[in-house]
Amino acid sequence: MVGLIIVFCLGVLNFAAHKAVLESGHPMLAHVPWFFQPLGGRLSLIVEFAMLLGAMVMAAAGSSGWAWVYALYTVLNGFSAWLIYSGKV
């Protein structure tokens, strides 16, 4: 149960980082593949949701490994979002 709550909280952070990048107007967003461009790039949020859902299902089933993988993904995602949003890339 604790793993499920942690994965959910990490998911909130991932969605916040993802939304910040989408709204940043960074020139790199113009190079997003065509299948993520509908709805202003928000279609990629569906992929983010699918990853969160999968991690939550596996955490609810008792797999702590998937929670750790999702935590690592969150760290990398947050670092990438910071680089993009701050203009360092």
PDB file of N, CA, C and O in Angstrom, chain B, residues numbered from 101:
ATOM      1  N   MET B 101       0.814  -1.195   0.000  1.00  0.00           N
ATOM      2  CA  MET B 101       0.000   0.000   0.000  1.00  0.00           C
ATOM      3  C   MET B 101       0.863   1.267   0.000  1.00  0.00           C
ATOM      4  O   MET B 101       0.540   2.245  -0.673  1.00  0.00           O
ATOM      5  N   VAL B 102       1.956   1.238   0.756  1.00  0.00           N
ATOM      6  CA  VAL B 102       2.847   2.393   0.815  1.00  0.00           C
ATOM      7  C   VAL B 102       3.478   2.642  -0.550  1.00  0.00           C
ATOM      8  O   VAL B 102       3.610   3.789  -0.977  1.00  0.00           O
ATOM      9  N   GLY B 103       3.871   1.560  -1.238  1.00  0.00           N
ATOM     10  CA  GLY B 103       4.456   1.694  -2.571  1.00  0.00           C
ATOM     11  C   GLY B 103       3.488   2.324  -3.559  1.00  0.00           C
ATOM     12  O   GLY B 103       3.884   3.116  -4.414  1.00  0.00           O
ATOM     13  N   LEU B 104       2.225   1.967  -3.434  1.00  0.00           N
ATOM     14  CA  LEU B 104       1.201   2.523  -4.313  1.00  0.00           C
ATOM     15  C   LEU B 104       1.058   4.030  -4.089  1.00  0.00           C
ATOM     16  O   LEU B 104       0.928   4.792  -5.047  1.00  0.00           O
ATOM     17  N   ILE B 105       1.083   4.450  -2.847  1.00  0.00           N
ATOM     18  CA  ILE B 105       0.968   5.878  -2.523  1.00  0.00           C
ATOM     19  C   ILE B 105       2.191   6.641  -3.024  1.00  0.00           C
ATOM     20  O   ILE B 105       2.069   7.750  -3.543  1.00  0.00           O
ATOM     21  N   ILE B 106       3.365   6.042  -2.866  1.00  0.00           N
ATOM     22  CA  ILE B 106       4.591   6.690  -3.333  1.00  0.00           C
ATOM     23  C   ILE B 106       4.578   6.831  -4.843  1.00  0.00           C
ATOM     24  O   ILE B 106       4.931   7.887  -5.369  1.00  0.00           O
ATOM     25  N   VAL B 107       4.173   5.775  -5.555  1.00  0.00           N
ATOM     26  CA  VAL B 107       4.109   5.836  -7.020  1.00  0.00           C
ATOM     27  C   VAL B 107       3.100   6.892  -7.454  1.00  0.00           C
ATOM     28  O   VAL B 107       3.344   7.619  -8.417  1.00  0.00           O
ATOM     29  N   PHE B 108       1.975   6.985  -6.760  1.00  0.00           N
ATOM     30  CA  PHE B 108       0.983   7.999  -7.100  1.00  0.00           C
ATOM     31  C   PHE B 108       1.562   9.400  -6.934  1.00  0.00           C
ATOM     32  O   PHE B 108       1.378  10.252  -7.803  1.00  0.00           O
ATOM     33  N   CYS B 109       2.253   9.646  -5.833  1.00  0.00           N
ATOM     34  CA  CYS B 109       2.867  10.961  -5.591  1.00  0.00           C
ATOM     35  C   CYS B 109       3.934  11.277  -6.638  1.00  0.00           C
ATOM     36  O   CYS B 109       4.044  12.414  -7.097  1.00  0.00           O
ATOM     37  N   LEU B 110       4.712  10.271  -7.010  1.00  0.00           N
ATOM     38  CA  LEU B 110       5.701  10.467  -8.075  1.00  0.00           C
ATOM     39  C   LEU B 110       5.008  10.781  -9.400  1.00  0.00           C
ATOM     40  O   LEU B 110       5.510  11.572 -10.199  1.00  0.00           O
ATOM     41  N   GLY B 111       3.860  10.162  -9.626  1.00  0.00           N
ATOM     42  CA  GLY B 111       3.093  10.437 -10.837  1.00  0.00           C
ATOM     43  C   GLY B 111       2.626  11.880 -10.903  1.00  0.00           C
ATOM     44  O   GLY B 111       2.631  12.488 -11.973  1.00  0.00           O
ATOM     45  N   VAL B 112       2.223  12.428  -9.767  1.00  0.00           N
ATOM     46  CA  VAL B 112       1.821  13.836  -9.719  1.00  0.00           C
ATOM     47  C   VAL B 112       3.002  14.722 -10.107  1.00  0.00           C
ATOM     48  O   VAL B 112       2.843  15.683 -10.860  1.00  0.00           O
ATOM     49  N   LEU B 113       4.176  14.398  -9.593  1.00  0.00           N
ATOM     50  CA  LEU B 113       5.380  15.163  -9.947  1.00  0.00           C
ATOM     51  C   LEU B 113       5.686  15.051 -11.443  1.00  0.00           C
ATOM     52  O   LEU B 113       6.043  16.039 -12.084  1.00  0.00           O
ATOM     53  N   ASN B 114       5.546  13.846 -11.993  1.00  0.00           N
ATOM     54  CA  ASN B 114       5.810  13.653 -13.418  1.00  0.00           C
ATOM     55  C   ASN B 114       4.843  14.452 -14.280  1.00  0.00           C
ATOM     56  O   ASN B 114       5.253  15.062 -15.268  1.00  0.00           O
ATOM     57  N   PHE B 115       3.560  14.454 -13.914  1.00  0.00           N
ATOM     58  CA  PHE B 115       2.584  15.225 -14.679  1.00  0.00           C
ATOM     59  C   PHE B 115       2.876  16.721 -14.582  1.00  0.00           C
ATOM     60  O   PHE B 115       2.739  17.439 -15.573  1.00  0.00           O
ATOM     61  N   ALA B 116       3.273  17.197 -13.417  1.00  0.00           N
ATOM     62  CA  ALA B 116       3.600  18.611 -13.257  1.00  0.00           C
ATOM     63  C   ALA B 116       4.801  18.992 -14.120  1.00  0.00           C
ATOM     64  O   ALA B 116       4.793  20.034 -14.776  1.00  0.00           O
ATOM     65  N   ALA B 117       5.824  18.152 -14.118  1.00  0.00           N
ATOM     66  CA  ALA B 117       7.010  18.417 -14.936  1.00  0.00           C
ATOM     67  C   ALA B 117       6.659  18.377 -16.418  1.00  0.00           C
ATOM     68  O   ALA B 117       7.111  19.222 -17.192  1.00  0.00           O
ATOM     69  N   HIS B 118       5.868  17.413 -16.803  1.00  0.00           N
ATOM     70  CA  HIS B 118       5.465  17.264 -18.203  1.00  0.00           C
ATOM     71  C   HIS B 118       4.674  18.493 -18.662  1.00  0.00           C
ATOM     72  O   HIS B 118       4.924  19.030 -19.741  1.00  0.00           O
ATOM     73  N   LYS B 119       3.738  18.925 -17.851  1.00  0.00           N
ATOM     74  CA  LYS B 119       2.914  20.086 -18.199  1.00  0.00           C
ATOM     75  C   LYS B 119       3.763  21.356 -18.265  1.00  0.00           C
ATOM     76  O   LYS B 119       3.552  22.192 -19.143  1.00  0.00           O
ATOM     77  N   ALA B 120       4.712  21.506 -17.354  1.00  0.00           N
ATOM     78  CA  ALA B 120       5.593  22.676 -17.384  1.00  0.00           C
ATOM     79  C   ALA B 120       6.395  22.726 -18.671  1.00  0.00           C
ATOM     80  O   ALA B 120       6.579  23.795 -19.252  1.00  0.00           O
ATOM     81  N   VAL B 121       6.870  21.581 -19.114  1.00  0.00           N
ATOM     82  CA  VAL B 121       7.636  21.532 -20.367  1.00  0.00           C
ATOM     83  C   VAL B 121       6.733  21.860 -21.544  1.00  0.00           C
ATOM     84  O   VAL B 121       7.127  22.618 -22.431  1.00  0.00           O
ATOM     85  N   LEU B 122       5.524  21.301 -21.566  1.00  0.00           N
ATOM     86  CA  LEU B 122       4.602  21.581 -22.670  1.00  0.00           C
ATOM     87  C   LEU B 122       4.257  23.063 -22.756  1.00  0.00           C
ATOM     88  O   LEU B 122       4.104  23.603 -23.851  1.00  0.00           O
ATOM     89  N   GLU B 123       4.136  23.713 -21.622  1.00  0.00           N
ATOM     90  CA  GLU B 123       3.761  25.124 -21.607  1.00  0.00           C
ATOM     91  C   GLU B 123       4.951  26.070 -21.687  1.00  0.00           C
ATOM     92  O   GLU B 123       4.769  27.287 -21.726  1.00  0.00           O
ATOM     93  N   SER B 124       6.165  25.530 -21.712  1.00  0.00           N
ATOM     94  CA  SER B 124       7.357  26.376 -21.732  1.00  0.00           C
ATOM     95  C   SER B 124       7.570  27.059 -23.083  1.00  0.00           C
ATOM     96  O   SER B 124       8.225  28.098 -23.159  1.00  0.00           O
ATOM     97  N   GLY B 125       7.023  26.481 -24.137  1.00  0.00           N
ATOM     98  CA  GLY B 125       7.222  27.052 -25.462  1.00  0.00           C
ATOM     99  C   GLY B 125       8.637  26.867 -25.984  1.00  0.00           C
ATOM    100  O   GLY B 125       9.067  27.599 -26.875  1.00  0.00           O
ATOM    101  N   HIS B 126       9.351  25.916 -25.452  1.00  0.00           N
ATOM    102  CA  HIS B 126      10.734  25.654 -25.857  1.00  0.00           C
ATOM    103  C   HIS B 126      10.780  25.262 -27.331  1.00  0.00           C
ATOM    104  O   HIS B 126       9.924  24.504 -27.787  1.00  0.00           O
ATOM    105  N   PRO B 127      11.764  25.763 -28.091  1.00  0.00           N
ATOM    106  CA  PRO B 127      11.865  25.443 -29.521  1.00  0.00           C
ATOM    107  C   PRO B 127      12.018  23.945 -29.806  1.00  0.00           C
ATOM    108  O   PRO B 127      11.672  23.479 -30.892  1.00  0.00           O
ATOM    109  N   MET B 128      12.530  23.203 -28.840  1.00  0.00           N
ATOM    110  CA  MET B 128      12.712  21.766 -29.030  1.00  0.00           C
ATOM    111  C   MET B 128      11.366  21.056 -29.208  1.00  0.00           C
ATOM    112  O   MET B 128      11.308  19.981 -29.805  1.00  0.00           O
ATOM    113  N   LEU B 129      10.297  21.647 -28.697  1.00  0.00           N
ATOM    114  CA  LEU B 129       8.980  21.021 -28.824  1.00  0.00           C
ATOM    115  C   LEU B 129       8.501  20.974 -30.273  1.00  0.00           C
ATOM    116  O   LEU B 129       7.614  20.189 -30.607  1.00  0.00           O
ATOM    117  N   ALA B 130       9.075  21.800 -31.122  1.00  0.00           N
ATOM    118  CA  ALA B 130       8.720  21.771 -32.540  1.00  0.00           C
ATOM    119  C   ALA B 130       9.224  20.499 -33.216  1.00  0.00           C
ATOM    120  O   ALA B 130       8.763  20.153 -34.303  1.00  0.00           O
ATOM    121  N   HIS B 131      10.155  19.807 -32.588  1.00  0.00           N
ATOM    122  CA  HIS B 131      10.738  18.590 -33.155  1.00  0.00           C
ATOM    123  C   HIS B 131      10.107  17.322 -32.608  1.00  0.00           C
ATOM    124  O   HIS B 131      10.627  16.227 -32.823  1.00  0.00           O
ATOM    125  N   VAL B 132       8.994  17.458 -31.903  1.00  0.00           N
ATOM    126  CA  VAL B 132       8.289  16.305 -31.346  1.00  0.00           C
ATOM    127  C   VAL B 132       7.706  15.500 -32.501  1.00  0.00           C
ATOM    128  O   VAL B 132       7.205  16.089 -33.459  1.00  0.00           O
ATOM    129  N   PRO B 133       7.755  14.168 -32.439  1.00  0.00           N
ATOM    130  CA  PRO B 133       7.184  13.357 -33.523  1.00  0.00           C
ATOM    131  C   PRO B 133       5.730  13.714 -33.798  1.00  0.00           C
ATOM    132  O   PRO B 133       5.007  14.147 -32.900  1.00  0.00           O
ATOM    133  N   TRP B 134       5.313  13.534 -35.027  1.00  0.00           N
ATOM    134  CA  TRP B 134       3.977  13.958 -35.473  1.00  0.00           C
ATOM    135  C   TRP B 134       2.849  13.340 -34.664  1.00  0.00           C
ATOM    136  O   TRP B 134       1.807  13.972 -34.491  1.00  0.00           O
ATOM    137  N   PHE B 135       3.028  12.108 -34.155  1.00  0.00           N
ATOM    138  CA  PHE B 135       1.930  11.457 -33.447  1.00  0.00           C
ATOM    139  C   PHE B 135       1.731  11.993 -32.034  1.00  0.00           C
ATOM    140  O   PHE B 135       0.754  11.634 -31.376  1.00  0.00           O
ATOM    141  N   PHE B 136       2.644  12.852 -31.552  1.00  0.00           N
ATOM    142  CA  PHE B 136       2.458  13.492 -30.245  1.00  0.00           C
ATOM    143  C   PHE B 136       1.988  14.938 -30.379  1.00  0.00           C
ATOM    144  O   PHE B 136       1.693  15.578 -29.370  1.00  0.00           O
ATOM    145  N   GLN B 137       1.911  15.470 -31.608  1.00  0.00           N
ATOM    146  CA  GLN B 137       1.554  16.865 -31.787  1.00  0.00           C
ATOM    147  C   GLN B 137       0.060  17.171 -31.717  1.00  0.00           C
ATOM    148  O   GLN B 137      -0.286  18.315 -31.422  1.00  0.00           O
ATOM    149  N   PRO B 138      -0.855  16.221 -31.970  1.00  0.00           N
ATOM    150  CA  PRO B 138      -2.274  16.568 -31.835  1.00  0.00           C
ATOM    151  C   PRO B 138      -2.585  17.064 -30.421  1.00  0.00           C
ATOM    152  O   PRO B 138      -1.960  16.642 -29.448  1.00  0.00           O
ATOM    153  N   LEU B 139      -3.529  17.936 -30.331  1.00  0.00           N
ATOM    154  CA  LEU B 139      -3.954  18.532 -29.059  1.00  0.00           C
ATOM    155  C   LEU B 139      -2.828  19.328 -28.406  1.00  0.00           C
ATOM    156  O   LEU B 139      -2.751  19.405 -27.180  1.00  0.00           O
ATOM    157  N   GLY B 140      -1.972  19.907 -29.203  1.00  0.00           N
ATOM    158  CA  GLY B 140      -0.897  20.739 -28.664  1.00  0.00           C
ATOM    159  C   GLY B 140       0.157  19.964 -27.900  1.00  0.00           C
ATOM    160  O   GLY B 140       0.775  20.509 -26.985  1.00  0.00           O
ATOM    161  N   GLY B 141       0.378  18.709 -28.252  1.00  0.00           N
ATOM    162  CA  GLY B 141       1.370  17.888 -27.577  1.00  0.00           C
ATOM    163  C   GLY B 141       0.826  17.176 -26.352  1.00  0.00           C
ATOM    164  O   GLY B 141       1.539  16.416 -25.697  1.00  0.00           O
ATOM    165  N   ARG B 142      -0.420  17.422 -26.051  1.00  0.00           N
ATOM    166  CA  ARG B 142      -0.997  16.830 -24.849  1.00  0.00           C
ATOM    167  C   ARG B 142      -1.310  15.342 -25.008  1.00  0.00           C
ATOM    168  O   ARG B 142      -1.630  14.663 -24.032  1.00  0.00           O
ATOM    169  N   LEU B 143      -1.219  14.848 -26.221  1.00  0.00           N
ATOM    170  CA  LEU B 143      -1.389  13.414 -26.436  1.00  0.00           C
ATOM    171  C   LEU B 143      -0.292  12.639 -25.705  1.00  0.00           C
ATOM    172  O   LEU B 143      -0.489  11.488 -25.318  1.00  0.00           O
ATOM    173  N   SER B 144       0.851  13.272 -25.522  1.00  0.00           N
ATOM    174  CA  SER B 144       1.938  12.619 -24.791  1.00  0.00           C
ATOM    175  C   SER B 144       1.579  12.425 -23.315  1.00  0.00           C
ATOM    176  O   SER B 144       2.169  11.581 -22.639  1.00  0.00           O
ATOM    177  N   LEU B 145       0.623  13.197 -22.819  1.00  0.00           N
ATOM    178  CA  LEU B 145       0.168  12.997 -21.439  1.00  0.00           C
ATOM    179  C   LEU B 145      -0.546  11.653 -21.279  1.00  0.00           C
ATOM    180  O   LEU B 145      -0.577  11.091 -20.185  1.00  0.00           O
ATOM    181  N   ILE B 146      -1.117  11.142 -22.367  1.00  0.00           N
ATOM    182  CA  ILE B 146      -1.747   9.818 -22.324  1.00  0.00           C
ATOM    183  C   ILE B 146      -0.682   8.747 -22.103  1.00  0.00           C
ATOM    184  O   ILE B 146      -0.900   7.791 -21.358  1.00  0.00           O
ATOM    185  N   VAL B 147       0.455   8.908 -22.746  1.00  0.00           N
ATOM    186  CA  VAL B 147       1.565   7.972 -22.541  1.00  0.00           C
ATOM    187  C   VAL B 147       2.046   8.061 -21.097  1.00  0.00           C
ATOM    188  O   VAL B 147       2.332   7.044 -20.465  1.00  0.00           O
ATOM    189  N   GLU B 148       2.133   9.281 -20.582  1.00  0.00           N
ATOM    190  CA  GLU B 148       2.537   9.481 -19.182  1.00  0.00           C
ATOM    191  C   GLU B 148       1.552   8.781 -18.240  1.00  0.00           C
ATOM    192  O   GLU B 148       1.955   8.143 -17.268  1.00  0.00           O
ATOM    193  N   PHE B 149       0.254   8.910 -18.543  1.00  0.00           N
ATOM    194  CA  PHE B 149      -0.765   8.259 -17.718  1.00  0.00           C
ATOM    195  C   PHE B 149      -0.650   6.738 -17.793  1.00  0.00           C
ATOM    196  O   PHE B 149      -0.795   6.056 -16.779  1.00  0.00           O
ATOM    197  N   ALA B 150      -0.391   6.202 -18.988  1.00  0.00           N
ATOM    198  CA  ALA B 150      -0.260   4.747 -19.144  1.00  0.00           C
ATOM    199  C   ALA B 150       0.918   4.225 -18.332  1.00  0.00           C
ATOM    200  O   ALA B 150       0.835   3.152 -17.734  1.00  0.00           O
ATOM    201  N   MET B 151       2.008   4.974 -18.309  1.00  0.00           N
ATOM    202  CA  MET B 151       3.166   4.553 -17.518  1.00  0.00           C
ATOM    203  C   MET B 151       2.844   4.589 -16.027  1.00  0.00           C
ATOM    204  O   MET B 151       3.221   3.684 -15.283  1.00  0.00           O
ATOM    205  N   LEU B 152       2.144   5.639 -15.594  1.00  0.00           N
ATOM    206  CA  LEU B 152       1.756   5.737 -14.190  1.00  0.00           C
ATOM    207  C   LEU B 152       0.807   4.611 -13.815  1.00  0.00           C
ATOM    208  O   LEU B 152       0.964   3.986 -12.766  1.00  0.00           O
ATOM    209  N   LEU B 153      -0.164   4.353 -14.655  1.00  0.00           N
ATOM    210  CA  LEU B 153      -1.128   3.285 -14.379  1.00  0.00           C
ATOM    211  C   LEU B 153      -0.437   1.933 -14.268  1.00  0.00           C
ATOM    212  O   LEU B 153      -0.720   1.157 -13.356  1.00  0.00           O
ATOM    213  N   GLY B 154       0.471   1.653 -15.202  1.00  0.00           N
ATOM    214  CA  GLY B 154       1.210   0.388 -15.151  1.00  0.00           C
ATOM    215  C   GLY B 154       2.031   0.254 -13.887  1.00  0.00           C
ATOM    216  O   GLY B 154       2.053  -0.808 -13.264  1.00  0.00           O
ATOM    217  N   ALA B 155       2.708   1.327 -13.503  1.00  0.00           N
ATOM    218  CA  ALA B 155       3.519   1.286 -12.282  1.00  0.00           C
ATOM    219  C   ALA B 155       2.634   1.114 -11.052  1.00  0.00           C
ATOM    220  O   ALA B 155       3.006   0.404 -10.118  1.00  0.00           O
ATOM    221  N   MET B 156       1.463   1.758 -11.042  1.00  0.00           N
ATOM    222  CA  MET B 156       0.559   1.630  -9.898  1.00  0.00           C
ATOM    223  C   MET B 156      -0.020   0.224  -9.799  1.00  0.00           C
ATOM    224  O   MET B 156      -0.164  -0.314  -8.701  1.00  0.00           O
ATOM    225  N   VAL B 157      -0.351  -0.371 -10.938  1.00  0.00           N
ATOM    226  CA  VAL B 157      -0.878  -1.738 -10.933  1.00  0.00           C
ATOM    227  C   VAL B 157       0.176  -2.701 -10.397  1.00  0.00           C
ATOM    228  O   VAL B 157      -0.129  -3.574  -9.585  1.00  0.00           O
ATOM    229  N   MET B 158       1.413  -2.540 -10.852  1.00  0.00           N
ATOM    230  CA  MET B 158       2.472  -3.435 -10.399  1.00  0.00           C
ATOM    231  C   MET B 158       2.799  -3.198  -8.924  1.00  0.00           C
ATOM    232  O   MET B 158       3.076  -4.152  -8.197  1.00  0.00           O
ATOM    233  N   ALA B 159       2.770  -1.943  -8.473  1.00  0.00           N
ATOM    234  CA  ALA B 159       3.021  -1.657  -7.059  1.00  0.00           C
ATOM    235  C   ALA B 159       1.902  -2.225  -6.193  1.00  0.00           C
ATOM    236  O   ALA B 159       2.156  -2.726  -5.098  1.00  0.00           O
ATOM    237  N   ALA B 160       0.666  -2.150  -6.680  1.00  0.00           N
ATOM    238  CA  ALA B 160      -0.464  -2.702  -5.927  1.00  0.00           C
ATOM    239  C   ALA B 160      -0.375  -4.218  -5.836  1.00  0.00           C
ATOM    240  O   ALA B 160      -0.865  -4.822  -4.882  1.00  0.00           O
ATOM    241  N   ALA B 161       0.260  -4.834  -6.845  1.00  0.00           N
ATOM    242  CA  ALA B 161       0.429  -6.280  -6.842  1.00  0.00           C
ATOM    243  C   ALA B 161       1.602  -6.713  -5.956  1.00  0.00           C
ATOM    244  O   ALA B 161       1.852  -7.907  -5.792  1.00  0.00           O
ATOM    245  N   GLY B 162       2.313  -5.745  -5.391  1.00  0.00           N
ATOM    246  CA  GLY B 162       3.395  -6.075  -4.469  1.00  0.00           C
ATOM    247  C   GLY B 162       4.783  -6.047  -5.074  1.00  0.00           C
ATOM    248  O   GLY B 162       5.740  -6.462  -4.420  1.00  0.00           O
ATOM    249  N   SER B 163       4.922  -5.574  -6.296  1.00  0.00           N
ATOM    250  CA  SER B 163       6.225  -5.528  -6.950  1.00  0.00           C
ATOM    251  C   SER B 163       6.931  -4.213  -6.625  1.00  0.00           C
ATOM    252  O   SER B 163       6.634  -3.179  -7.222  1.00  0.00           O
ATOM    253  N   SER B 164       7.849  -4.259  -5.695  1.00  0.00           N
ATOM    254  CA  SER B 164       8.560  -3.034  -5.322  1.00  0.00           C
ATOM    255  C   SER B 164       9.585  -2.629  -6.386  1.00  0.00           C
ATOM    256  O   SER B 164       9.984  -1.466  -6.452  1.00  0.00           O
ATOM    257  N   GLY B 165      10.004  -3.572  -7.204  1.00  0.00           N
ATOM    258  CA  GLY B 165      10.958  -3.270  -8.268  1.00  0.00           C
ATOM    259  C   GLY B 165      10.408  -2.251  -9.251  1.00  0.00           C
ATOM    260  O   GLY B 165      11.127  -1.352  -9.688  1.00  0.00           O
ATOM    261  N   TRP B 166       9.136  -2.389  -9.599  1.00  0.00           N
ATOM    262  CA  TRP B 166       8.512  -1.451 -10.521  1.00  0.00           C
ATOM    263  C   TRP B 166       8.400  -0.068  -9.900  1.00  0.00           C
ATOM    264  O   TRP B 166       8.505   0.933 -10.608  1.00  0.00           O
ATOM    265  N   ALA B 167       8.190   0.005  -8.601  1.00  0.00           N
ATOM    266  CA  ALA B 167       8.146   1.300  -7.920  1.00  0.00           C
ATOM    267  C   ALA B 167       9.518   1.974  -7.978  1.00  0.00           C
ATOM    268  O   ALA B 167       9.608   3.186  -8.171  1.00  0.00           O
ATOM    269  N   TRP B 168      10.578   1.195  -7.812  1.00  0.00           N
ATOM    270  CA  TRP B 168      11.927   1.757  -7.906  1.00  0.00           C
ATOM    271  C   TRP B 168      12.240   2.223  -9.323  1.00  0.00           C
ATOM    272  O   TRP B 168      12.865   3.267  -9.510  1.00  0.00           O
ATOM    273  N   VAL B 169      11.810   1.456 -10.320  1.00  0.00           N
ATOM    274  CA  VAL B 169      12.018   1.854 -11.722  1.00  0.00           C
ATOM    275  C   VAL B 169      11.271   3.156 -12.005  1.00  0.00           C
ATOM    276  O   VAL B 169      11.797   4.046 -12.673  1.00  0.00           O
ATOM    277  N   TYR B 170      10.050   3.262 -11.495  1.00  0.00           N
ATOM    278  CA  TYR B 170       9.271   4.482 -11.703  1.00  0.00           C
ATOM    279  C   TYR B 170       9.901   5.652 -10.957  1.00  0.00           C
ATOM    280  O   TYR B 170       9.846   6.785 -11.435  1.00  0.00           O
ATOM    281  N   ALA B 171      10.492   5.401  -9.804  1.00  0.00           N
ATOM    282  CA  ALA B 171      11.190   6.461  -9.072  1.00  0.00           C
ATOM    283  C   ALA B 171      12.399   6.949  -9.869  1.00  0.00           C
ATOM    284  O   ALA B 171      12.646   8.153  -9.946  1.00  0.00           O
ATOM    285  N   LEU B 172      13.153   6.025 -10.462  1.00  0.00           N
ATOM    286  CA  LEU B 172      14.285   6.409 -11.303  1.00  0.00           C
ATOM    287  C   LEU B 172      13.797   7.203 -12.510  1.00  0.00           C
ATOM    288  O   LEU B 172      14.409   8.205 -12.880  1.00  0.00           O
ATOM    289  N   TYR B 173      12.709   6.768 -13.123  1.00  0.00           N
ATOM    290  CA  TYR B 173      12.117   7.493 -14.248  1.00  0.00           C
ATOM    291  C   TYR B 173      11.740   8.912 -13.820  1.00  0.00           C
ATOM    292  O   TYR B 173      11.940   9.862 -14.578  1.00  0.00           O
ATOM    293  N   THR B 174      11.201   9.060 -12.622  1.00  0.00           N
ATOM    294  CA  THR B 174      10.806  10.371 -12.118  1.00  0.00           C
ATOM    295  C   THR B 174      12.013  11.283 -11.951  1.00  0.00           C
ATOM    296  O   THR B 174      11.949  12.465 -12.291  1.00  0.00           O
ATOM    297  N   VAL B 175      13.097  10.752 -11.438  1.00  0.00           N
ATOM    298  CA  VAL B 175      14.317  11.548 -11.275  1.00  0.00           C
ATOM    299  C   VAL B 175      14.833  12.009 -12.637  1.00  0.00           C
ATOM    300  O   VAL B 175      15.162  13.182 -12.812  1.00  0.00           O
ATOM    301  N   LEU B 176      14.903  11.097 -13.594  1.00  0.00           N
ATOM    302  CA  LEU B 176      15.379  11.455 -14.934  1.00  0.00           C
ATOM    303  C   LEU B 176      14.431  12.431 -15.616  1.00  0.00           C
ATOM    304  O   LEU B 176      14.871  13.369 -16.281  1.00  0.00           O
ATOM    305  N   ASN B 177      13.141  12.214 -15.455  1.00  0.00           N
ATOM    306  CA  ASN B 177      12.134  13.093 -16.042  1.00  0.00           C
ATOM    307  C   ASN B 177      12.226  14.494 -15.434  1.00  0.00           C
ATOM    308  O   ASN B 177      12.148  15.491 -16.151  1.00  0.00           O
ATOM    309  N   GLY B 178      12.391  14.564 -14.129  1.00  0.00           N
ATOM    310  CA  GLY B 178      12.509  15.856 -13.462  1.00  0.00           C
ATOM    311  C   GLY B 178      13.759  16.611 -13.890  1.00  0.00           C
ATOM    312  O   GLY B 178      13.719  17.823 -14.101  1.00  0.00           O
ATOM    313  N   PHE B 179      14.867  15.892 -14.016  1.00  0.00           N
ATOM    314  CA  PHE B 179      16.108  16.516 -14.467  1.00  0.00           C
ATOM    315  C   PHE B 179      15.970  17.031 -15.897  1.00  0.00           C
ATOM    316  O   PHE B 179      16.398  18.142 -16.210  1.00  0.00           O
ATOM    317  N   SER B 180      15.372  16.219 -16.756  1.00  0.00           N
ATOM    318  CA  SER B 180      15.162  16.636 -18.145  1.00  0.00           C
ATOM    319  C   SER B 180      14.246  17.851 -18.221  1.00  0.00           C
ATOM    320  O   SER B 180      14.518  18.790 -18.969  1.00  0.00           O
ATOM    321  N   ALA B 181      13.166  17.836 -17.452  1.00  0.00           N
ATOM    322  CA  ALA B 181      12.235  18.968 -17.441  1.00  0.00           C
ATOM    323  C   ALA B 181      12.930  20.232 -16.949  1.00  0.00           C
ATOM    324  O   ALA B 181      12.707  21.317 -17.487  1.00  0.00           O
ATOM    325  N   TRP B 182      13.775  20.092 -15.925  1.00  0.00           N
ATOM    326  CA  TRP B 182      14.506  21.253 -15.418  1.00  0.00           C
ATOM    327  C   TRP B 182      15.438  21.818 -16.486  1.00  0.00           C
ATOM    328  O   TRP B 182      15.518  23.034 -16.663  1.00  0.00           O
ATOM    329  N   LEU B 183      16.145  20.935 -17.200  1.00  0.00           N
ATOM    330  CA  LEU B 183      17.042  21.397 -18.263  1.00  0.00           C
ATOM    331  C   LEU B 183      16.287  22.148 -19.354  1.00  0.00           C
ATOM    332  O   LEU B 183      16.732  23.197 -19.819  1.00  0.00           O
ATOM    333  N   ILE B 184      15.142  21.601 -19.759  1.00  0.00           N
ATOM    334  CA  ILE B 184      14.350  22.217 -20.819  1.00  0.00           C
ATOM    335  C   ILE B 184      13.728  23.528 -20.332  1.00  0.00           C
ATOM    336  O   ILE B 184      13.832  24.558 -20.999  1.00  0.00           O
ATOM    337  N   TYR B 185      13.089  23.481 -19.181  1.00  0.00           N
ATOM    338  CA  TYR B 185      12.364  24.646 -18.675  1.00  0.00           C
ATOM    339  C   TYR B 185      13.292  25.805 -18.323  1.00  0.00           C
ATOM    340  O   TYR B 185      12.927  26.969 -18.485  1.00  0.00           O
ATOM    341  N   SER B 186      14.490  25.484 -17.841  1.00  0.00           N
ATOM    342  CA  SER B 186      15.434  26.539 -17.469  1.00  0.00           C
ATOM    343  C   SER B 186      16.203  27.094 -18.673  1.00  0.00           C
ATOM    344  O   SER B 186      16.928  28.081 -18.551  1.00  0.00           O
ATOM    345  N   GLY B 187      16.041  26.457 -19.826  1.00  0.00           N
ATOM    346  CA  GLY B 187      16.720  26.934 -21.033  1.00  0.00           C
ATOM    347  C   GLY B 187      18.163  26.507 -21.142  1.00  0.00           C
ATOM    348  O   GLY B 187      18.918  27.084 -21.926  1.00  0.00           O
ATOM    349  N   LYS B 188      18.563  25.519 -20.383  1.00  0.00           N
ATOM    350  CA  LYS B 188      19.943  25.038 -20.436  1.00  0.00           C
ATOM    351  C   LYS B 188      20.185  24.125 -21.636  1.00  0.00           C
ATOM    352  O   LYS B 188      21.327  23.771 -21.930  1.00  0.00           O
ATOM    353  N   VAL B 189      19.124  23.749 -22.321  1.00  0.00           N
ATOM    354  CA  VAL B 189      19.249  22.909 -23.507  1.00  0.00           C
ATOM    355  C   VAL B 189      18.808  23.695 -24.707  1.00  0.00           C
ATOM    356  O   VAL B 189      18.829  23.179 -25.824  1.00  0.00           O
TER     357      VAL B 189
END
